[in-house]
């Protein structure tokens, strides 16, 4: 969120700035320090009660306790050695940012845009966090209902053994592989042969897959498979072409599943709250997209 230096940055943002033609490499070196300094300025300039900063120097240089604590918290705290490294990183960032201002890099168009992008991200994250902080935790009834409504994840949970080939990249190529794999009745050598013709060497991996490794739609689909069935499933950026070779029953009791369900319900509630508020804000803004830029509605919605 904007801090004490936000007025200066705002003025810079509204000036008739122009790219001063400095070498791109120098901008890249200093841009990260400038962007990070925006995040550090959001915590203000708190001092010890006696006015001492943690680090001070000439030309008004100082590292107030609040800035150091914010950076330390972001790094996960740690021991004295970790604290020393974090403090030195903050010092370096502030020195670079100070040098950049002397060079008037805070008026370069690319730097101004980077600072504004960092401020935008910080403010959006702060708003979302405040929105989510008002949510109530899932009730015991909700947790119990989720456990009984999804036996494929818990009481009837199975771990599948698969032979598979994972593919990423060109969507058109993946679409063709899907067609060939399905048309062949689920033969992995068909996938390998097509990829080999395009210069991509593959090996068949032997994996074990638990339902919690997938999203709920994929997990529900795989829960119905039997040994010998073929399947195509998505994980991260990879499309997996697989054949089920074995299965193992691995049920979870309610006590075992309860922490996992609680975390999942919290995540779902947060996502729903953010989506709902996003839709409300978009409607209130009466957005009009230029031709060719309108958001694409996913198929089936």
Secondary structure, DSSP 8 states (H G I E B T S, - for coil): ---TTHHHHHHHHHS--------HHHHHHHHHHHHHHHHHHTT-----TT---SEE-STT-EE-HHHHHHHHHHTT---HHHHHHHHHHHHHHHHHHHHHHHTTGGGSHHHHHHHHHHHHHHHHHHHHHHHHHT-----HHHHHHHHHH-TTTTTT-EEEEEEEEEE-S-HHHHHHHHHHHHHTTS-HHHHHHHHHHTT-----EEEEEEGGGS-HHHHHHHTT--TT-EEEEEETTEEEEEEEEEEEE----HHHHHHHHHHHHHHHHHHHHHHHHHHHHHHHHT----TT-S----TT-
